[in-house]
Amino acid sequence: MPEFLVLGNWTEQGLKNVKDAPDRIKETHRTTEALGGKMTLYYTLGEYDFVMVFSMPDEKTMIKVLTFLGSKGNVRTKTLKAYTEQDGANIIKE
């Protein structure tokens, strides 16, 4: 499955309701799994508040999850399409 890295920051609204973040993350897990994907979240120090790694069936499904996240108003994200080391090597060799 394609993988995506999502770099995220809480919005002002998200910070005001930060204690609700664990429940929001559980909801994101449920949504992701219902769409046939998997998500792992890491809280981070530095420029981003968190990083999520998604394995999703395709790009359209990833957009559905990103739209779901954005519609809540608690986070702002930047998304990167990720390739494994081997996939990247194969692309470069072509």
C-alpha positions, -999 to 999 in steps of 0.1 A, spaced: 0 0 0 12 35 -6 26 53 24 23 90 34 40 111 60 18 138 75 35 166 94 11 183 117 6 213 140 -23 220 163 -43 251 155 -53 275 182 -86 256 185 -67 223 188 -45 237 216 -75 250 235 -90 215 234 -56 197 237 -69 173 264 -94 160 238 -65 151 215 -63 114 225 -100 109 217 -96 127 184 -66 105 175 -87 74 183 -114 87 159 -87 92 133 -76 56 138 -112 44 134 -117 65 102 -84 53 87 -91 17 94 -127 19 81 -112 32 48 -88 2 47 -57 19 60 -34 21 90 -20 50 109 8 54 134 12 87 153 43 102 169 43 133 191 74 153 182 95 182 195 105 210 172 88 225 142 59 200 142 37 189 170 32 154 156 40 131 126 16 105 113 26 76 91 -3 63 69 -5 32 48 -35 37 26 -50 19 -4 -45 48 -27 -41 86 -29 -79 92 -31 -84 74 2 -56 95 18 -74 127 6 -105 115 24 -86 111 57 -69 145 53 -103 161 46 -117 145 77 -88 158 98 -89 193 83 -127 196 87 -124 194 125 -103 226 127 -78 212 153 -48 206 131 -29 219 100 -10 194 80 16 189 53 16 156 35 44 138 18 41 107 -4 67 82 9 86 55 -10 105 27 6 142 26 0 138 -3 -24 109 14 -43 130 46 -46 160 26 -59 139 9 -85 125 42 -97 159 57 -99 172 27 -119 144 30 -145 
